[in-house]
Amino acid sequence: MTQPESPFRSTVVVGAGAVGGFFGAMLARAGHRVTLVGRAAQAEAVAARGLQLHLTTPAGPRVEAVRLAATTELSTVRDADLVLFCVKSPDTDAVAREMAPHVAAGTWVMSLQNGVDNAAAIARHVHGDGRVVVPTVVYVATAMPEPGVVKHFGRGDLVAGPLTAADAADAVHGAKLQALAAFFAGAGVPVRVSAEVMHELWMKLMVNCAYNAISALAQLPYGRMVGQAEIREVQRTVVEEVVAVARAEGQPMTLAAALEAMERIAVAMPGQYSSTAQDLARGKPTEIDHLNGHVARRGQALSVATPVNRTLHALVKLAEAARSAGPAAGLAAKP
């Protein structure tokens, strides 16, 4: 039986770092039209030699040069009917505001970002005339060691669903979500459609809060982190605080399910350094304000104590400040 034509004919990746580069390359290698929007060094490297995709496969590692378009121009989204929005959370509002005038009617924007508030932030700027923002949970271990190179270490699947109650009740919206899942599946990217996507985003936030800051401060991968019983106790307390805030927000999160999800990550990705660790190592701003910082702020607003999340947030902010200041100045020389 002939399959219906996909409604997604042109994809633009906004924020083509490790995550955006990976999913854009997966779609491109399956024959889809994809354009990456990123920094000049990234665009130049991809134009010169394609995106060098280091894949982890059951048969072993391999490298593919994936040919696809790349540019620095955000206005390129005018040609898209699907936008993968992959910028760092601190940049969401500004980039969405700049992008909005160029987004065509009927375009779908997938928020492939950490945190729980990005899709709503995008929707404040990108809305009406059939434009839809889709909150998406990303499960992938990737890194970009240099422009034009993406290394894949594990997983590579998504969970997508409706942002609003109106979207959830709309049969047409539901059918297009299924078409979106089929579109990615054809490129080897599993997508699970879930009406509880916001709950799943909170679960992902919980995992990020348990791992990202500690991995960043220690500059250690997940497997080595959890090798210390003291760190596992810190992680448990972080999870307890996130669950308390989530429940105060109306999310039906249980401590047992949260702890189980947290434990699975180190087993699935023992060699992975958190995105916060990678950002800190390169002297780049982190997303910590939207991870442990978000939990601390919402906890304060909801009268839920979050001392460990607040401490981890403060320590990563201190480490950021130290990296940006450069080598310590004014230290007395030894006599």
Rosetta blueprint (number, residue, H / E / L):
1 M L
2 T L
3 Q L
4 P L
5 E L
6 S L
7 P L
8 F L
9 R L
10 S E
11 T E
12 V E
13 V E
14 V E
15 G L
16 A L
17 G L
18 A H
19 V H
20 G H
21 G H
22 F H
23 F H
24 G H
25 A H
26 M H
27 L H
28 A H
29 R H
30 A L
31 G L
32 H L
33 R E
34 V E
35 T E
36 L E
37 V E
38 G L
39 R L
40 A H
41 A H
42 Q H
43 A H
44 E H
45 A H
46 V H
47 A H
48 A H
49 R H
50 G L
51 L E
52 Q E
53 L E
54 H E
55 L E
56 T E
57 T E
58 P L
59 A L
60 G E
61 P E
62 R E
63 V E
64 E E
65 A E
66 V E
67 R L
68 L L
69 A E
70 A E
71 T E
72 T L
73 E L
74 L H
75 S H
76 T H
77 V H
78 R H
79 D H
80 A L
81 D L
82 L E
83 V E
84 L E
85 F E
86 C L
87 V L
88 K L
89 S H
90 P H
91 D H
92 T H
93 D H
94 A H
95 V H
96 A H
97 R H
98 E H
99 M H
100 A H
101 P H
102 H H
103 V L
104 A L
105 A L
106 G L
107 T L
108 W E
109 V E
110 M E
111 S E
112 L E
113 Q L
114 N L
115 G L
116 V L
117 D L
118 N H
119 A H
120 A H
121 A H
122 I H
123 A H
124 R L
125 H L
126 V L
127 H L
128 G L
129 D L
130 G L
131 R L
132 V E
133 V E
134 V E
135 P E
136 T E
137 V E
138 V E
139 Y E
140 V E
141 A E
142 T E
143 A E
144 M E
145 P E
146 E E
147 P L
148 G L
149 V E
150 V E
151 K E
152 H E
153 F E
154 G E
155 R E
156 G E
157 D E
158 L E
159 V E
160 A E
161 G L
162 P L
163 L L
164 T L
165 A H
166 A H
167 D H
168 A H
169 A H
170 D L
171 A H
172 V H
173 H H
174 G H
175 A H
176 K H
177 L H
178 Q H
179 A H
180 L H
181 A H
182 A H
183 F H
184 F H
185 A H
186 G L
187 A L
188 G L
189 V L
190 P L
191 V E
192 R E
193 V E
194 S L
195 A L
196 E L
197 V H
198 M H
199 H H
200 E H
201 L H
202 W H
203 M H
204 K H
205 L H
206 M H
207 V H
208 N H
209 C H
210 A H
211 Y H
212 N H
213 A H
214 I H
215 S H
216 A H
217 L H
218 A H
219 Q L
220 L L
221 P L
222 Y H
223 G H
224 R H
225 M H
226 V L
227 G L
228 Q L
229 A H
230 E H
231 I H
232 R H
233 E H
234 V H
235 Q H
236 R H
237 T H
238 V H
239 V H
240 E H
241 E H
242 V H
243 V H
244 A H
245 V H
246 A H
247 R H
248 A H
249 E L
250 G L
251 Q L
252 P L
253 M L
254 T L
255 L H
256 A H
257 A H
258 A H
259 L H
260 E H
261 A H
262 M H
263 E H
264 R H
265 I H
266 A H
267 V H
268 A H
269 M L
270 P L
271 G L
272 Q L
273 Y L
274 S L
275 S H
276 T H
277 A H
278 Q H
279 D H
280 L H
281 A H
282 R L
283 G L
284 K L
285 P L
286 T L
287 E L
288 I H
289 D H
290 H H
291 L L
292 N H
293 G H
294 H H
295 V H
296 A H
297 R H
298 R H
299 G H
300 Q H
301 A H
302 L L
303 S L
304 V L
305 A L
306 T L
307 P H
308 V H
309 N H
310 R H
311 T H
312 L H
313 H H
314 A H
315 L H
316 V H
317 K H
318 L H
319 A H
320 E H
321 A H
322 A H
323 R H
324 S H
325 A H
326 G L
327 P L
328 A L
329 A L
330 G L
331 L L
332 A L
333 A L
334 K L
335 P L
